[in-house]
């Protein structure tokens, strides 16, 4: 449920535009990282992993919002975001972001 006086159509358009900007921004960032390095460069891996994590977070939050809106759940707990950050760190380590070799 939106705040009083906030038109729902406007929020929906803003959300769709924001999601498209995130998606295409991630694709452009990956292309730039690959252009300046190799396809397996650290910059490319970092951008790819962070973009995928951000996409997963957006989808997770969107699903939680829908569950709240349709009253499937009474409260959406955002503390699981901490678990997402731990997962992000693990994936970055597995992909060699913090290793000494390039």
N, C-alpha and C positions, 0 to 999 in steps of 0.2 A: 504494500500500500504506500502510495506516495504522499508527500507532505501536502497540506492544503494549498490549492492554487497552482500546483505544478501539473501542467498538461502531460498526460501519459504518452501521447504520440511524440512529443518533443524529446522525452527521455529515451524512448525506443530508438529514435533516429540517432541520438547522441551515442547510445550504446553500440549500435551497429557501426557507426563511423569509427568509434574508438577501437572496436575489434578489428576492423579492416586495416586501420593504421598500424596496429600492433602486428598483424599478420604480414602486411607488405613491408613494414619497417624491418621486421626480422629477416625477410627474404632479401631485401636490399643489403642489410648488414652482412649477411652470409656471403652474398655475391662480392661485396667489397673486400671482405676478409680473404676470400679465395683469390681475388684478383691480385692482392698484394702479397699473398703467401701461397703455399701449396694447399691443396684441398684438405690436407690433414694438419694444417698449421694450428697452433694454439689459439690464435684469434678466431679462426673459423670454428674450431671445436667449442670455444667459450660462447660465441654468439649462438651457435646451434643449440647447445644445451640450455642456455638461459632462455632462448626464445621458446623452446619446447616446454620448459618449466613454467614460464609465464602463461603460455597457452593452457597448460594443465590447471594452473591456479585460477585462471579466468573461467574455465569450464566448471571447475569445482565450485567456485563462488556463485556462478550463474545457476547451477543445479541447486545449491542451497537456497538461493533466493526464490527459485520456483517452488521448492518444497514449502518454504514459508508462506508464499503467496497463496498457494492452494491448500494451506493448512494441513499438510501431511505431517509436518513437525511443528511444535509450538515455539521452538527457539533454535536458531542456527548458531552454533558455537564456532567462532572463527579461530580458536586456538590450534586447530589442526594445521594452520599455516606454519607453525613452528616445525611440525613434522615435514612439511614440504621443503623448508629450508635445509633440514638435515639431509633429505633425499638429494637436494641440489648439490650440497657439498660432497656427498658420496659419489655422485655421478661425475662431478668435476675431477675428483681425485682419481677415479677409475679411468678417466680419459686423459690422464697425464698432465693436467693443468699445472700442478705444483711440483712436477718432477724436474730435475736439473737438465735433462737432455731435451733437445728440441726435435 
